[in-house]
Amino acid sequence: MNARDPRKGTYALWVKDIREADEENANKSANDLARDNHLGITILERQLLEMDYFEEHGEHMDLNNVTLCSGSRGRDGGVVDADWRGVGFFVRWYYPSDRDSYLRSRSVNL
């Protein structure tokens, strides 16, 4: 499930043009972010952002940290993350209560 879905209509969003996910969201779980009414990136938005960032800067995102895609949830409440590791784009699942200094959501402005 995603907070936004382009199949339901077009939309635009803005995120910071930075390599690593937002430092101010470090060590916050998806549950923490939801309590704060945080608007986070979805996995599709993160994938598109990766392509755009690479086209513009010639380098990949999240080499040292991981983007917690708090705008995307599994049926069981699990949250997806994404980063670039060595040779590819990786996606994993986290519990909504997981938090760590390297796990960071990207804030979205609509």
Order of alpha helices (4+ residues) and beta strands (2+ residues): alpha-alpha-beta-beta-beta-beta
